[in-house]
Amino acid sequence: MLRVAVVTGTRAEYGLLSPLMRILQNDDAFKLHVIATGAHLSQRFGMTVNAILEDGFSVDTRIPLPLEDDSASGIIRAMAAAQTGLAEAIERLEPDVVVLLGDRYEMLAAATAAFVSGVAIAHIHGGETTEGAVDDGFRHAITKLSQLHFVAAEPYRRRVIQMGEAPDRVFNVGALGLDVIEQADLVGRETLMADLGWPPDARFLLMTFHPVTLDADAGINELQNVLAALDTFTDYRVLITGHNADRGHRGIGGLLSDYAAARPGRVVLRASLGQANYVSAMKYTEAVVGNSSSGIIEAPTMRVPTVNIGDRQKGRLRSPSVIDSRGDMASVTEGLTRALSPSFREAATRAVSPYGTPGGSRRIADVLRNVSIGALTHKRFYDLPMIGQLAT
């Protein structure tokens, strides 16, 4: 039996991991351990550890982090607490492999703890680039600490190999968000609208805006432009979902709260919608707006237009249903006008996602079931074959 510890720190990341966790929980070949940390344990971010429990999973270890200080030094202290807590959890649980998804600082802390402890790491969604966020560096660092790599597209597989990882340890399984969409128990439109306090036929935009961690103001100016643009589309209501616990999150959160409070009835802000409600909202929305990866990866699969703001997701593969906006008010307004046009909405229904097909969770489980864990922790740098001679 393979002992697998899954680490999760946010609602969005847990949502992507949940189909894989379900497979591991129900298969006698695995013993699943769940480690919850970060925003999952914060009232400010919706105490989303409860969603894990409500889905029928046991949480073996909870590692609370100090998230109130959103300065660079505050984030570093949170990383230190995460690394210490995760090292203790790994020592106690004795997993054979630690599963990490994505690029957040909690995952880098987990990767460091597992690496020093001599425990194999399986990393999901490596090889991607997000040039507008510090997460880009975290992601690549996690890749170098990991022994197994499950990527979402072939260009990402090539990039991980380019970073020196052996090809036989890098698997293109597609994006896990496609499994979430395929398996989601969707909420009816009338039910969702009633929960939001809106009429059944309400037209609305779905927005998620996270701190832009490489910007000096964490994206405040960009967000102000987005909100000003949204105010020119008064025929549409706005559903805003909560942001990440990144550097600068307090300013972003305060701006979003003030915006929603000043527009009761038209704007609803939820720290966490829950997976079923979020996927359902994406199905019924007129367009997705913001700087979240869900607008790049999941929304195209739902055949919904996306207006992607700024550089936070710069470098990720794009579907034709994604419109990139610079983040100034004119560009956001232009992007929204285009996304809401009948011709673009019709084209979005025919767009093909570059992120593969559903089934990624099962593909990962199949690899884990057959892998020789003992041979994983020792790896060598894979040098790409030379083409000609390097210039001297």
C-alpha positions in Angstrom: 0.0 0.0 0.0 1.4 3.4 -1.0 1.1 6.1 1.6 0.3 9.3 -0.1 0.1 12.7 1.6 -1.8 15.4 -0.3 -1.0 19.0 0.9 -3.5 21.7 0.2 -3.6 25.4 1.2 -6.4 27.0 -0.8 -10.0 26.3 -1.8 -9.1 26.5 -5.5 -6.2 24.1 -5.3 -8.2 21.7 -3.2 -11.0 21.8 -5.8 -8.5 20.6 -8.5 -7.1 17.9 -6.2 -10.4 16.6 -5.0 -11.1 14.1 -7.9 -7.6 12.6 -7.4 -8.1 12.5 -3.6 -11.3 10.6 -4.2 -9.6 8.0 -6.3 -6.8 7.6 -3.7 -9.3 7.3 -0.9 -11.3 4.6 -2.6 -8.5 2.5 -3.9 -7.0 -0.2 -1.6 -3.6 0.4 -3.3 -3.3 3.7 -1.5 -3.5 5.2 2.0 -4.5 8.8 1.7 -3.3 11.4 4.2 -4.6 15.0 3.9 -2.6 18.0 5.2 -4.5 21.3 5.3 -2.8 24.6 5.8 -2.9 28.3 4.7 -6.2 29.9 3.8 -8.1 26.7 4.6 -7.7 27.5 8.3 -8.5 31.2 8.2 -12.0 32.7 8.9 -11.0 35.6 6.7 -10.7 33.3 3.7 -13.8 31.3 4.4 -12.4 28.5 6.7 -12.5 26.2 3.7 -11.1 23.2 5.6 -14.8 22.6 6.3 -15.4 22.0 2.5 -12.8 19.2 2.7 -14.6 17.6 5.6 -18.0 18.0 4.0 -16.7 16.1 1.0 -16.0 13.1 3.2 -12.3 13.4 3.7 -10.4 13.2 7.0 -7.9 15.9 7.6 -4.9 14.2 9.3 -3.0 17.4 10.1 -3.9 21.1 10.2 -1.1 23.6 10.0 -2.4 27.2 10.7 -0.3 30.0 9.3 0.0 33.7 10.3 -1.8 35.3 7.4 -2.7 38.8 8.7 0.6 40.4 7.8 0.6 40.5 4.0 3.9 42.2 3.7 6.9 40.4 2.2 8.3 39.7 5.7 4.9 38.5 6.8 4.7 36.0 3.9 8.2 34.8 4.7 7.1 34.2 8.3 4.1 32.2 7.0 6.5 30.2 4.8 8.7 29.4 7.8 5.7 28.3 9.9 4.5 26.1 7.0 7.9 24.5 6.5 8.2 23.7 10.2 4.7 22.3 10.5 4.9 20.3 7.3 8.3 18.8 8.4 6.7 17.7 11.6 3.6 16.3 9.8 5.8 14.3 7.3 7.8 12.9 10.2 4.6 11.8 12.0 2.7 10.5 9.0 5.7 8.8 7.2 4.3 9.0 3.7 5.9 7.4 0.7 5.1 10.3 -1.5 3.9 13.9 -1.1 1.6 15.3 -3.7 1.8 19.0 -4.4 -0.2 21.1 -6.9 0.9 24.3 -8.4 3.1 27.2 -7.4 2.2 28.8 -4.1 4.6 29.5 -1.2 2.9 26.9 0.9 3.8 24.3 -1.7 7.4 25.4 -1.9 7.6 25.0 1.9 6.1 21.6 1.6 8.5 20.6 -1.1 11.5 21.8 0.9 10.3 19.8 4.0 9.7 16.6 2.0 13.0 16.9 0.1 15.1 17.3 3.2 13.1 14.4 4.8 14.0 12.2 1.9 10.4 11.7 0.8 9.5 11.6 -2.9 7.5 14.5 -4.3 4.9 14.3 -7.1 4.3 17.7 -8.5 1.2 18.6 -10.6 1.0 21.6 -13.0 4.7 22.2 -13.4 6.4 23.6 -16.4 3.9 26.5 -16.8 4.9 30.2 -16.7 3.1 33.1 -15.0 5.4 36.0 -15.5 3.5 38.5 -13.5 3.7 36.6 -10.2 6.4 35.4 -7.8 4.6 32.0 -8.1 6.6 31.5 -11.3 9.8 31.1 -9.4 8.1 29.0 -6.7 6.8 26.6 -9.4 10.2 26.0 -11.0 11.9 25.6 -7.6 9.3 22.9 -6.7 10.0 21.2 -10.1 13.7 20.8 -9.2 12.9 19.4 -5.8 10.4 16.9 -7.2 10.9 13.4 -8.6 7.6 12.9 -10.5 6.0 15.5 -12.7 2.4 15.6 -13.9 1.9 18.4 -16.4 -1.1 19.8 -18.2 0.1 20.1 -21.8 3.0 18.9 -24.0 4.8 22.3 -24.2 4.9 22.1 -20.4 6.3 18.6 -20.5 9.1 19.8 -22.8 9.9 22.7 -20.4 10.2 20.4 -17.4 12.6 18.2 -19.3 14.5 21.3 -20.4 15.0 22.0 -16.7 16.9 18.8 -16.4 14.2 16.3 -15.4 14.3 12.8 -16.9 11.6 12.3 -19.7 10.5 9.0 -18.1 9.5 10.9 -15.0 7.4 13.6 -16.7 3.8 12.8 -17.7 1.4 14.9 -19.7 -1.9 14.1 -18.0 -3.9 17.2 -18.9 -5.3 19.8 -16.5 -7.1 18.5 -13.4 -9.7 21.2 -13.7 -11.2 19.3 -16.6 -12.0 16.4 -14.2 -13.7 18.9 -11.8 -15.9 20.1 -14.6 -16.8 16.7 -15.8 -17.6 15.4 -12.4 -19.3 18.5 -10.9 -22.8 18.1 -9.5 -24.0 21.4 -11.0 -26.5 23.6 -9.1 -29.6 24.6 -11.1 -29.6 28.2 -12.3 -32.7 29.2 -10.3 -31.2 27.7 -7.1 -27.9 29.5 -7.6 -29.6 32.8 -8.4 -31.8 32.5 -5.4 -28.7 31.9 -3.2 -27.2 35.1 -4.6 -30.4 37.1 -4.1 -30.8 37.6 -7.9 -33.7 36.9 -10.3 -33.5 33.6 -12.2 -32.7 35.3 -15.5 -30.0 37.6 -14.1 -27.1 38.3 -16.5 -23.9 38.4 -14.6 -20.1 38.5 -14.8 -17.9 36.1 -12.7 -14.8 37.8 -11.3 -11.8 36.7 -9.4 -8.8 39.0 -8.9 -5.8 37.9 -6.9 -2.9 40.1 -5.8 -0.3 40.8 -8.5 2.8 39.9 -6.4 5.4 41.4 -8.8 3.7 44.8 -8.9 4.7 47.4 -6.4 1.1 48.0 -5.4 0.1 44.3 -5.7 -2.3 45.1 -8.5 -4.4 47.8 -6.7 -4.3 50.2 -9.6 -5.2 47.4 -12.1 -8.1 46.4 -9.9 -9.4 50.0 -9.6 -9.5 50.1 -13.4 -11.3 46.8 -13.7 -14.0 48.0 -11.2 -14.4 51.3 -12.9 -14.9 49.4 -16.2 -17.5 47.1 -14.6 -19.5 50.2 -13.6 -20.0 51.0 -17.2 -21.8 47.6 -17.8 -24.8 48.3 -15.6 -26.9 45.7 -17.4 -24.8 43.0 -15.8 -24.5 42.0 -12.2 -21.1 40.9 -10.8 -20.3 37.9 -8.7 -16.9 38.2 -7.1 -15.1 35.3 -5.5 -12.4 35.6 -2.8 -8.7 36.2 -3.5 -5.6 34.4 -2.5 -3.5 35.0 0.7 -0.6 36.5 -1.2 1.5 39.6 -0.5 -0.8 42.6 -0.7 -4.0 40.7 -0.1 -5.4 43.1 2.5 -5.5 46.0 0.1 -7.1 43.9 -2.7 -9.6 42.5 -0.2 -10.5 45.9 1.2 -11.1 47.3 -2.3 -13.3 44.4 -3.3 -15.3 44.6 0.0 -15.9 48.3 -0.4 -17.0 47.9 -4.0 -19.5 45.2 -3.2 -20.9 47.0 -0.1 -21.5 50.2 -2.2 -23.5 48.3 -4.8 -25.9 46.0 -2.9 -28.2 44.0 -5.1 -25.9 44.3 -8.2 -22.6 43.0 -6.7 -22.1 39.9 -4.5 -18.8 39.1 -2.9 -18.2 35.6 -1.5 -15.0 34.5 0.2 -15.7 31.0 -1.1 -18.5 29.7 -3.3 -17.7 26.1 -3.0 -16.7 23.9 -5.9 -20.2 23.0 -7.2 -21.4 26.6 -7.0 -18.3 28.0 -8.6 -18.4 25.6 -11.6 -22.2 26.3 -11.9 -21.6 30.0 -11.8 -19.0 29.6 -14.6 -21.5 27.7 -16.7 -24.2 30.4 -16.3 -22.0 33.6 -16.5 -21.8 35.8 -19.5 -18.0 36.0 -19.2 -15.2 35.4 -16.7 -13.2 38.5 -15.7 -10.0 38.8 -13.7 -6.5 37.3 -13.3 -7.1 33.8 -12.1 -5.9 30.7 -13.8 -9.5 29.4 -13.8 -10.2 31.9 -16.6 -7.3 30.5 -18.7 -7.8 26.7 -18.0 -11.4 25.9 -16.9 -13.5 28.7 -18.5 -12.6 27.7 -22.1 -13.7 24.1 -21.4 -17.0 25.6 -20.2 -17.2 27.4 -23.6 -17.3 30.8 -21.7 -15.4 33.9 -22.8 -12.6 35.2 -20.5 -11.2 38.7 -20.1 -7.8 38.1 -18.6 -6.4 41.2 -16.8 -2.7 42.1 -16.8 0.4 40.0 -16.7 -0.4 37.6 -13.7 -1.1 34.8 -16.1 1.3 35.9 -18.8 3.0 32.9 -20.5 0.2 30.3 -20.0 -1.2 28.6 -23.1 -4.3 30.4 -24.3 -7.6 29.2 -25.9 -9.1 31.6 -28.6 -11.9 32.3 -26.1 -9.4 34.3 -23.9 -9.1 38.0 -24.4 -6.0 39.6 -22.8 -6.4 43.1 -21.4 -3.5 45.4 -20.4 -5.3 46.4 -17.2 -6.1 50.1 -18.0 -9.8 51.1 -18.0 -10.0 51.5 -21.8 -8.5 48.1 -22.4 -10.7 46.3 -19.9 -13.8 48.0 -21.3 -12.8 47.0 -24.8 -12.2 43.5 -23.7 -15.6 43.2 -22.0 -17.4 44.7 -24.9 -15.8 42.1 -27.2 -16.4 39.2 -24.8 -20.1 40.1 -24.5 -20.7 40.4 -28.2 -22.9 37.7 -29.7 -20.2 36.8 -32.3 -17.5 36.3 -29.7 -19.7 34.3 -27.4 -20.7 32.1 -30.3 -17.0 31.6 -31.2 -16.2 30.7 -27.6 -18.6 27.7 -27.8 -16.3 26.3 -30.6 -13.0 27.1 -29.0 -10.6 24.1 -28.2 -8.8 24.1 -24.9 -5.0 23.4 -25.1 -5.2 21.5 -21.8 -6.1 18.0 -22.9 -9.1 15.9 -22.0 -10.7 14.8 -18.7 -9.1 11.9 -16.9 -5.9 13.4 -15.5 -6.6 12.3 -11.9 -6.9 8.7 -13.0 -3.7 9.0 -15.1 -1.8 10.2 -12.1 -3.2 7.4 -9.9 -2.1 4.8 -12.5 1.4 6.2 -12.5 1.6 6.2 -8.7 0.2 2.7 -8.5 3.0 1.3 -10.6 6.0 3.5 -9.7 9.0 2.2 -7.7 9.2 4.8 -4.9 12.5 3.5 -3.6 14.2 4.5 -6.9 12.7 7.9 -7.0 14.6 9.9 -4.5 17.9 9.5 -6.3 17.8 11.4 -9.6 20.4 12.8 -12.0 20.2 16.0 -14.1 19.0 15.1 -17.6 21.1 17.0 -20.2 19.3 17.7 -23.5 20.9 16.2 -26.5 23.3 18.7 -28.1 22.5 20.0 -31.6 25.8 21.0 -33.1 28.4 22.7 -31.0 27.8 25.7 -28.7 29.6 28.8 -29.8 32.6 29.6 -27.8 
